[in-house]
C-alpha cells in the first residue's frame, strides 16, 4: 500500500511543472516580480519532486517500472530546477 502511494505521488509530480505553460499565457504572469517568483517556486518544486522520488526509490525500495520512469524524469526536473535557481541567484548577484 505504501509503495503504491509513493508511486502515485511521484507520478502526479511528473505533470505539475507543465502547469506553468497555461499560467504563462496571462499578462500578469509575464511581469518581472511575478514571473521571477513563479519560476522560482516551480524550480523549488521540481527539486523537491526529484529528491522525493530518489528517496522513495532508494530508501523505500519502490522499484516498479512506473517508478523507474518517475525517477528518470523527476531527476531531470531536479537538475533543471537547480540550474534555473542558480541562474536566478547569479542574475540577482550580478545586478547588485
Steps between C-alpha positions, in 0.01 A plus 500: 500500500776742594690429180195570283440831681861607445476400134176697459651812660809477280283454191290806582821696552592425137221720367502795744793689337306508171226709664726803460424509127132598532587745777754677281230589247367768736651848482544527878719188499749662263571804717839504671433436871221250441692308233810468717303382801294255298802350323687475830208317663476256212877442512486426874212259441694326224799456729272369777330253267836369384627454855169342609509249216866413559434439870191292426687295242817438702396504865146363475597261218206592276651361181219427258503606135292815549723609785808453280347736245413747776856475632652591166261785417488650850880482525525695174247747640713536815815573299311751286345665805839530668642658184213747482539597866873537446442733207252707697741533793785586265286764330408652836865512607610660173229766515609616848 
